[in-house]
Amino acid sequence: MLLARSPDSPWVPRIQDDLGHNEGRGYPKLKFLSPLGRHPVTEKWNNGEGSSSLRSQVVENPKGVNWTSVDILRCGYQNEEKLPAILFVSVEPGSTTPERAQQLADRCAATLISYGLTDVSCEVKESCVVPLSKLQPPATVVDTNQLWKASYNLTDLVGATIAGSDQQENQGTKGPYLQVKTIGSGIETSSICALTSLHVLSSSVQGPKHSAPNEIWQGCEAVVQPGIDYKTVLKHLAARQARKVKYHWDDPGADEEMLTSYNARTTIESRTFGHLTYARQGSNGRATDWAFIRLDADKHERSLDTIQNQVPIGPGVDNGYNHGYDDSEEYGRVSFFFPPKDGIHTLRGILPVANIQEPGSEDPTREGAICFGKVGHGSGLTFGLANQALSILRRPIASTKDGRDLGEEDDSIHLSLAVLGKSEVYGMRPFTRSFGTAGDSGACAWDLDGRVAGMVTAGSMWDLEDRWTNVTYVTPMEWILEDMRECGLEATLCE
């Protein structure tokens, strides 16, 4: 919900009928968020670190307001030639008044003008920023017509559903594999680990709520794959198998192997694939929410030395990758530089943050933004566009581990990439699908060249009852690896 804008120019919504014609009757035409693209604000915003920088000055403006995020995006109607650039300050729903919101918008607009940015306005809106783990009962519907979706949760593919063993309702996604080296007492040790967001497993561990710089902590909790949803999959596979036998549908043997595999994984031990080993959360910075799951060699069929970062895209490569995307220039087209084989996309290398902020010739979209893909527990395979201007996220912290009360100055404030769902067409209407939803935390975001871009951590939505996000936040892999090095861990992608 929009609370205020500055400059406070009147907004007259466009009205369209059921066919999308602008005839002055019907309902307000929807606006869409779009990546910033090339704009002078990007360099001033991204590169400033000191107290006098544009970013720092803007963050000072909402002091005393329960704000959740700051994003610089474009917003306007579909098919408009050039959408206006807007600095969005999101606040918790119901936390402030329109009058205070207007004062905040005016302060931010004045800050932008002082830096010579006269074509960037400010809007204050209500929006929640939440971790994208999934804390709820098992799903009641499973699409067992596409068995590959259930099957990859029984493999070592990146993108599988995971959860802590003692609270399996809190589900997230398994991220990329890394080789992690540590040195203790002069002895170097190496292990193969899977990356995920710590909050996916936070219900299983008792770590510090406010870590010191360069501080990590260790655990040994078991992590399972999949989480509680295995019960629903098993139930529907059994029912489907019974119907096939009763009504002589197709060959029941097609499902029998899958059903047998799920029946063999009804215990926690049978679904444990690794144990939490290192974790980080709480301090200000660029990468503050990650965890390593050390793989158990005896739970994997292949040698861990040969494991690769591969994501399941699904069968029907030619149709599947472009499903839902219009071929016209209006909506752009998703195309892979190296077409995946057998529905599996192999990831290699790291996508530098600099390439995301200044895509240049690597940019495959007309919006001037790199296209990301991801496979997650919540929303499966999705594509989105990475915004060039960094976003700022705030997480209030009420107290430390020892119970000491903390003030606003102690809140966790960190940077992130904003990823917007790519426009699709459904019938005659364009719409934007969320890049990430609840359950996608930990999912690996990658570019169409197969380079690892980062990890999904959070999303922005209108209210907590909403399943869909309008902005998905991704922590760049480059930052995560840098943070690990500062904590004494040397990690490299498994290739």
C-alpha positions as CSV (number, residue, x, y, z in Angstrom):
1,M,0.0,0.0,0.0
2,L,1.4,3.4,-1.0
3,L,1.6,5.8,1.9
4,A,3.4,8.8,0.4
5,R,5.4,10.1,-2.5
6,S,7.7,13.0,-3.1
7,P,7.5,15.1,-5.2
8,D,3.8,14.7,-4.3
9,S,2.4,15.0,-7.8
10,P,-1.2,13.8,-8.2
11,W,-1.7,10.3,-9.6
12,V,-4.6,9.5,-11.8
13,P,-4.9,5.8,-12.4
14,R,-5.5,4.5,-15.9
15,I,-8.8,2.5,-16.2
16,Q,-9.2,-0.5,-18.5
17,D,-11.9,-2.9,-19.3
18,D,-11.8,-6.7,-19.1
19,L,-10.0,-7.0,-22.4
20,G,-7.3,-4.5,-21.3
21,H,-8.5,-1.6,-23.5
22,N,-8.1,1.8,-22.0
23,E,-11.7,3.0,-22.3
24,G,-12.1,4.9,-19.1
25,R,-14.3,2.3,-17.4
26,G,-13.6,-1.0,-15.6
27,Y,-10.7,-1.2,-13.1
28,P,-7.3,0.4,-12.5
29,K,-4.6,-0.8,-14.8
30,L,-1.8,-2.6,-13.0
31,K,1.7,-1.1,-12.6
32,F,4.8,-3.3,-12.8
33,L,8.2,-3.1,-11.1
34,S,11.2,-3.2,-13.5
35,P,15.0,-3.2,-13.0
36,L,16.6,0.2,-12.8
37,G,18.9,-0.3,-15.8
38,R,21.5,2.2,-16.7
39,H,21.0,5.4,-14.6
40,P,23.4,7.8,-12.9
41,V,22.1,6.9,-9.5
42,T,23.6,3.4,-9.7
43,E,27.3,4.3,-9.3
44,K,26.6,6.9,-6.6
45,W,24.4,4.4,-4.7
46,N,26.5,1.2,-5.1
47,N,30.0,2.5,-4.5
48,G,29.6,4.8,-1.5
49,E,30.6,3.2,1.8
50,G,31.3,6.2,4.2
51,S,29.0,8.2,6.3
52,S,28.8,10.9,3.7
53,S,27.8,8.5,0.9
54,L,24.3,8.7,-0.7
55,R,23.4,5.3,0.7
56,S,24.4,6.2,4.2
57,Q,22.5,9.5,4.0
58,V,19.3,7.8,2.8
59,V,19.5,5.2,5.6
60,E,19.6,8.0,8.2
61,N,16.3,9.4,7.0
62,P,14.0,6.6,8.3
63,K,15.4,6.6,11.8
64,G,12.5,6.2,14.2
65,V,10.4,4.5,11.6
66,N,10.0,0.7,11.5
67,W,11.4,0.3,7.9
68,T,12.2,-3.0,6.3
69,S,13.9,-2.3,3.0
70,V,15.2,0.4,0.6
71,D,15.1,-0.4,-3.2
72,I,15.7,1.7,-6.3
73,L,13.6,0.4,-9.1
74,R,11.5,1.5,-12.0
75,C,7.8,1.4,-11.8
76,G,5.1,2.0,-14.4
77,Y,2.6,0.5,-16.9
78,Q,3.5,-2.4,-19.1
79,N,4.7,-1.3,-22.6
80,E,5.7,2.2,-21.5
81,E,8.9,3.3,-23.3
82,K,10.7,4.6,-20.2
83,L,9.5,3.9,-16.7
84,P,10.4,6.5,-13.9
85,A,13.1,5.6,-11.4
86,I,11.8,5.5,-7.8
87,L,13.5,5.1,-4.5
88,F,11.2,2.9,-2.5
89,V,11.3,2.9,1.3
90,S,9.2,0.0,2.7
91,V,7.8,0.1,6.2
92,E,6.0,-2.5,8.3
93,P,2.2,-2.4,7.6
94,G,0.4,-0.3,10.2
95,S,3.6,1.0,11.7
96,T,3.4,4.7,10.7
97,T,0.9,7.3,9.6
98,P,0.5,8.9,6.2
99,E,1.8,12.2,7.6
100,R,5.0,10.7,9.0
101,A,5.4,8.8,5.7
102,Q,5.2,12.0,3.8
103,Q,7.8,13.6,5.9
104,L,10.1,10.6,5.3
105,A,9.5,10.8,1.5
106,D,10.3,14.5,1.5
107,R,13.5,13.9,3.4
108,C,14.6,11.2,1.0
109,A,13.7,13.3,-2.1
110,A,15.8,16.2,-0.7
111,T,18.7,13.9,-0.2
112,L,18.5,12.7,-3.8
113,I,18.3,16.3,-5.0
114,S,21.4,17.2,-3.0
115,Y,23.3,14.6,-5.0
116,G,22.1,16.0,-8.3
117,L,19.5,13.2,-8.8
118,T,16.5,15.3,-9.8
119,D,14.8,12.6,-11.9
120,V,14.5,10.0,-9.0
121,S,11.4,10.3,-6.8
122,C,10.7,8.7,-3.5
123,E,7.8,6.6,-2.5
124,V,7.0,5.2,1.0
125,K,5.0,2.0,0.9
126,E,3.8,-0.7,3.3
127,S,5.6,-4.0,2.7
128,C,6.9,-7.0,4.8
129,V,10.4,-8.4,4.2
130,V,10.5,-12.0,5.4
131,P,12.8,-15.0,5.2
132,L,11.6,-17.4,2.5
133,S,11.7,-20.6,4.6
134,K,8.4,-22.4,4.7
135,L,7.0,-23.1,8.2
136,Q,3.6,-24.8,7.7
137,P,2.0,-28.2,7.5
138,P,2.8,-30.5,4.5
139,A,1.2,-29.5,1.2
140,T,-2.1,-31.1,0.4
141,V,-1.6,-31.3,-3.3
142,V,1.4,-32.7,-5.1
143,D,1.7,-32.8,-8.9
144,T,2.6,-36.5,-9.3
145,N,1.9,-36.3,-13.0
146,Q,5.4,-35.1,-13.4
147,L,7.4,-37.6,-11.4
148,W,10.7,-35.9,-12.0
149,K,9.6,-33.1,-9.5
150,A,9.3,-35.7,-6.8
151,S,12.3,-37.7,-7.9
152,Y,14.9,-35.0,-7.7
153,N,14.3,-34.7,-4.0
154,L,15.8,-38.2,-3.7
155,T,19.0,-37.2,-5.6
156,D,22.1,-35.0,-5.1
157,L,20.8,-32.3,-7.4
158,V,20.9,-28.7,-6.2
159,G,17.4,-27.3,-5.6
160,A,16.1,-30.2,-3.5
161,T,13.8,-29.7,-0.4
162,I,15.6,-29.8,2.9
163,A,14.9,-29.2,6.6
164,G,16.4,-29.6,10.0
165,S,15.6,-33.1,11.4
166,D,13.9,-31.8,14.6
167,Q,11.5,-29.4,12.9
168,Q,10.8,-30.7,9.4
169,E,7.9,-28.3,8.8
170,N,10.4,-25.5,8.4
171,Q,11.5,-26.3,4.8
172,G,13.9,-24.6,2.5
173,T,16.2,-25.4,-0.5
174,K,19.6,-27.0,-0.8
175,G,22.0,-24.6,-2.4
176,P,25.3,-25.2,-4.3
177,Y,28.0,-27.6,-3.2
178,L,31.4,-26.3,-2.1
179,Q,34.7,-27.8,-1.0
180,V,35.5,-26.2,2.4
181,K,39.0,-26.1,3.9
182,T,39.8,-25.2,7.5
183,I,43.1,-25.2,9.4
184,G,43.0,-26.2,13.1
185,S,46.1,-26.8,15.2
186,G,48.2,-26.5,12.1
187,I,46.3,-29.3,10.3
188,E,44.3,-28.6,7.2
189,T,41.0,-30.5,6.8
190,S,38.7,-30.5,3.8
191,S,35.0,-31.5,3.4
192,I,32.3,-31.3,0.8
193,C,29.3,-29.2,2.0
194,A,26.0,-27.9,0.7
195,L,25.2,-24.3,1.3
196,T,21.8,-23.0,2.5
197,S,20.4,-20.1,4.5
198,L,20.8,-20.5,8.3
199,H,17.2,-19.5,9.0
200,V,16.1,-22.7,7.1
201,L,17.7,-24.6,10.0
202,S,17.5,-22.0,12.7
203,S,14.7,-23.9,14.5
204,S,17.1,-26.8,14.9
205,V,20.1,-24.8,16.3
206,Q,20.7,-22.3,19.1
207,G,23.3,-19.9,17.7
208,P,24.0,-16.3,18.6
209,K,21.3,-13.8,17.5
210,H,23.9,-11.1,17.1
211,S,27.3,-12.4,16.1
212,A,30.6,-10.5,16.4
213,P,32.5,-9.6,13.2
214,N,34.3,-12.6,11.6
215,E,32.6,-15.0,14.0
216,I,31.1,-18.3,13.1
217,W,29.7,-21.1,15.2
218,Q,29.6,-24.8,14.7
219,G,26.9,-27.4,15.1
220,C,26.2,-31.1,14.4
221,E,22.5,-31.2,13.8
222,A,21.2,-33.6,11.2
223,V,19.6,-32.2,8.0
224,V,17.1,-34.2,6.0
225,Q,16.0,-34.3,2.4
226,P,13.1,-33.9,1.8
227,G,11.3,-32.4,4.9
228,I,7.7,-33.0,6.0
229,D,6.4,-32.9,2.5
230,Y,7.6,-36.5,1.9
231,K,4.5,-37.7,3.7
232,T,2.2,-36.0,1.2
233,V,4.2,-37.2,-1.8
234,L,4.1,-40.8,-0.4
235,K,0.4,-40.6,0.2
236,H,-0.4,-39.3,-3.3
237,L,2.0,-41.8,-5.0
238,A,0.3,-44.7,-3.2
239,A,-3.2,-43.4,-4.2
240,R,-2.2,-42.9,-7.8
241,Q,-0.7,-46.4,-7.9
242,A,-3.8,-47.9,-6.5
243,R,-6.0,-46.1,-9.1
244,K,-3.8,-47.3,-12.0
245,V,-4.1,-50.9,-10.9
246,K,-7.8,-50.7,-10.3
247,Y,-8.7,-49.0,-13.5
248,H,-5.9,-50.4,-15.7
249,W,-4.4,-47.0,-16.4
250,D,-1.1,-47.1,-18.3
251,D,1.7,-49.1,-16.8
252,P,1.7,-49.1,-13.0
253,G,5.4,-50.0,-13.0
254,A,6.2,-46.4,-14.0
255,D,5.4,-45.2,-10.5
256,E,6.3,-48.3,-8.6
257,E,10.0,-47.5,-8.3
258,M,9.3,-44.0,-7.1
259,L,6.8,-45.3,-4.5
260,T,9.4,-47.9,-3.3
261,S,12.0,-45.2,-3.0
262,Y,9.8,-43.0,-0.8
263,N,8.7,-45.9,1.3
264,A,12.3,-46.6,2.1
265,R,12.7,-43.0,3.4
266,T,10.1,-42.8,6.1
267,T,12.6,-42.4,9.0
268,I,14.7,-39.4,9.8
269,E,17.9,-41.5,9.5
270,S,17.0,-42.7,6.0
271,R,16.5,-39.1,4.8
272,T,19.5,-37.6,6.6
273,F,22.1,-36.5,4.0
274,G,24.4,-34.4,6.1
275,H,24.9,-32.4,9.3
276,L,25.1,-28.7,10.0
277,T,28.8,-27.8,10.5
278,Y,29.4,-24.1,10.2
279,A,26.9,-21.2,10.4
280,R,26.9,-17.4,10.4
281,Q,24.1,-14.9,11.3
282,G,23.4,-11.6,12.8
283,S,26.2,-9.0,12.2
284,N,25.9,-6.1,9.8
285,G,27.5,-6.6,6.4
286,R,26.9,-8.1,3.1
287,A,26.6,-11.8,3.8
288,T,25.1,-12.6,7.2
289,D,22.9,-15.6,6.8
290,W,24.5,-18.8,5.6
291,A,25.1,-22.3,6.8
292,F,27.2,-25.3,5.7
293,I,25.8,-28.8,5.7
294,R,28.7,-31.3,5.6
295,L,27.6,-34.2,3.4
296,D,27.6,-37.8,4.8
297,A,29.6,-39.9,2.3
298,D,27.7,-43.1,3.2
299,K,24.4,-41.4,2.2
300,H,25.4,-40.6,-1.3
301,E,25.7,-43.2,-4.1
302,R,28.5,-41.3,-5.9
303,S,31.9,-40.4,-4.4
304,L,31.7,-36.9,-2.9
305,D,34.9,-36.0,-4.9
306,T,32.9,-36.3,-8.1
307,I,29.8,-34.3,-7.0
308,Q,28.8,-31.4,-9.3
309,N,26.5,-28.5,-9.0
310,Q,23.6,-29.5,-11.3
311,V,20.0,-28.2,-11.1
312,P,16.9,-30.0,-12.5
313,I,15.1,-28.1,-15.1
314,G,12.7,-30.9,-16.2
315,P,12.0,-32.7,-19.4
316,G,11.0,-31.0,-22.6
317,V,14.0,-28.7,-22.9
318,D,12.8,-26.7,-25.9
319,N,9.3,-26.2,-24.6
320,G,10.1,-26.1,-20.8
321,Y,12.6,-23.3,-20.8
322,N,10.4,-20.8,-22.7
323,H,7.1,-21.9,-21.2
324,G,5.0,-18.9,-20.3
325,Y,7.2,-16.4,-22.0
326,D,6.1,-14.5,-25.1
327,D,8.5,-14.6,-28.1
328,S,8.0,-11.0,-29.0
329,E,10.4,-8.2,-28.1
330,E,7.8,-6.8,-25.8
331,Y,8.4,-9.5,-23.1
332,G,11.8,-10.8,-24.1
333,R,12.8,-14.4,-24.4
334,V,14.7,-16.8,-22.1
335,S,17.4,-18.6,-23.9
336,F,20.4,-20.5,-22.5
337,F,23.9,-19.9,-23.9
338,F,24.7,-23.6,-23.4
339,P,21.5,-25.7,-23.8
340,P,21.2,-28.1,-20.8
341,K,21.2,-31.8,-21.5
342,D,18.5,-34.2,-20.4
343,G,16.8,-31.5,-18.3
344,I,19.9,-30.9,-16.2
345,H,21.7,-27.6,-16.0
346,T,25.3,-27.8,-14.9
347,L,26.7,-24.8,-13.0
348,R,30.3,-23.7,-13.2
349,G,32.1,-20.5,-12.0
350,I,31.0,-17.5,-10.1
351,L,29.1,-14.5,-11.6
352,P,30.9,-11.3,-10.3
353,V,28.7,-8.6,-8.7
354,A,30.3,-6.1,-11.1
355,N,28.9,-8.0,-14.0
356,I,25.4,-7.8,-12.5
357,Q,25.6,-4.1,-11.9
358,E,27.2,-3.3,-15.3
359,P,26.0,-6.2,-17.6
360,G,27.4,-4.8,-20.9
361,S,27.4,-7.3,-23.7
362,E,26.4,-10.1,-21.3
363,D,22.9,-8.6,-20.9
364,P,20.4,-10.9,-22.6
365,T,17.3,-8.8,-21.9
366,R,16.0,-5.5,-23.2
367,E,15.6,-4.2,-19.7
368,G,19.4,-3.9,-19.3
369,A,19.5,-6.6,-16.6
370,I,21.0,-10.0,-16.4
371,C,18.4,-12.9,-16.3
372,F,18.7,-15.2,-13.3
373,G,17.2,-18.7,-13.0
374,K,16.6,-20.8,-9.9
375,V,15.0,-24.0,-8.7
376,G,13.5,-23.9,-5.3
377,H,11.2,-25.9,-3.0
378,G,8.6,-23.1,-3.0
379,S,8.2,-22.1,-6.6
380,G,10.2,-24.6,-8.6
381,L,11.9,-23.3,-11.8
382,T,11.6,-19.5,-12.2
383,F,13.4,-16.7,-14.1
384,G,13.9,-13.1,-13.0
385,L,15.8,-10.0,-13.7
386,A,18.6,-8.7,-11.3
387,N,18.4,-5.1,-10.4
388,Q,21.6,-3.0,-10.8
389,A,21.2,-0.9,-7.7
390,L,21.8,-2.7,-4.4
391,S,19.0,-3.0,-1.9
392,I,19.2,-2.4,1.8
393,L,17.4,-4.8,4.2
394,R,16.8,-4.2,7.9
395,R,16.1,-6.8,10.5
396,P,15.3,-5.5,14.0
397,I,17.1,-7.4,16.8
398,A,15.5,-7.1,20.3
399,S,18.2,-8.6,22.4
400,T,21.5,-10.4,22.4
401,K,22.1,-14.0,23.4
402,D,22.8,-13.0,27.0
403,G,19.5,-11.1,27.2
404,R,20.9,-7.5,26.8
405,D,18.3,-5.2,25.2
406,L,19.4,-3.7,21.9
407,G,18.4,-0.4,20.4
408,E,17.7,0.7,16.8
409,E,21.4,1.3,16.3
410,D,22.0,-2.4,16.8
411,D,19.6,-3.6,14.2
412,S,21.0,-5.8,11.5
413,I,21.3,-3.8,8.3
414,H,22.8,-5.5,5.2
415,L,23.0,-5.2,1.4
416,S,21.4,-7.6,-1.1
417,L,20.5,-8.0,-4.7
418,A,16.9,-7.4,-5.7
419,V,15.5,-9.8,-8.3
420,L,12.2,-9.2,-10.0
421,G,10.1,-11.9,-11.6
422,K,10.0,-11.8,-15.4
423,S,6.9,-10.7,-17.2
424,E,4.8,-13.5,-18.6
425,V,1.6,-13.7,-20.6
426,Y,-1.5,-15.6,-19.4
427,G,-4.3,-15.5,-21.9
428,M,-4.5,-11.9,-23.0
429,R,-3.1,-10.4,-19.9
430,P,0.6,-9.8,-18.9
431,F,1.6,-10.6,-15.3
432,T,4.7,-10.9,-13.3
433,R,5.5,-14.2,-11.5
434,S,7.4,-14.1,-8.3
435,F,11.1,-15.1,-8.6
436,G,11.0,-16.6,-5.1
437,T,8.3,-17.7,-2.6
438,A,8.1,-19.3,0.8
439,G,10.3,-22.4,0.7
440,D,12.9,-21.0,-1.7
441,S,15.4,-19.8,1.0
442,G,18.8,-21.3,0.2
443,A,18.1,-21.8,-3.5
444,C,21.0,-21.1,-5.9
445,A,20.4,-18.3,-8.3
446,W,22.4,-18.6,-11.6
447,D,22.7,-16.9,-14.9
448,L,21.9,-18.5,-18.3
449,D,25.6,-19.1,-18.8
450,G,25.6,-21.5,-15.8
451,R,27.5,-19.2,-13.4
452,V,26.4,-19.2,-9.7
453,A,25.1,-15.7,-8.9
454,G,24.0,-16.1,-5.3
455,M,21.6,-17.5,-2.8
456,V,17.9,-16.7,-2.2
457,T,17.3,-15.4,1.4
458,A,14.2,-13.2,1.6
459,G,11.3,-11.6,-0.2
460,S,9.1,-8.5,0.0
461,M,5.4,-8.9,0.1
462,W,2.3,-6.8,0.8
463,D,1.4,-8.7,4.0
464,L,2.3,-11.9,5.8
465,E,-0.7,-13.7,4.4
466,D,0.5,-13.2,0.9
467,R,2.2,-16.2,-0.7
468,W,3.8,-14.2,-3.6
469,T,6.7,-11.8,-3.4
470,N,7.1,-8.7,-5.5
471,V,10.8,-8.5,-4.9
472,T,13.1,-11.5,-4.1
473,Y,16.4,-10.8,-2.3
474,V,19.6,-12.7,-3.3
475,T,22.9,-12.6,-1.5
476,P,25.7,-12.6,-4.1
477,M,27.9,-15.7,-4.0
478,E,31.0,-13.5,-4.4
479,W,30.1,-11.9,-1.0
480,I,29.4,-15.1,0.7
481,L,32.8,-16.5,-0.3
482,E,34.5,-13.3,0.9
483,D,32.7,-13.5,4.2
484,M,33.7,-17.1,4.7
485,R,37.3,-16.2,4.1
486,E,37.1,-13.5,6.7
487,C,35.8,-16.2,9.1
488,G,38.7,-18.5,8.4
489,L,37.0,-20.8,5.9
490,E,38.3,-21.3,2.4
491,A,35.5,-22.4,0.1
492,T,35.4,-23.2,-3.6
493,L,32.6,-24.4,-5.9
494,C,32.6,-28.1,-6.6
495,E,33.1,-28.5,-10.4
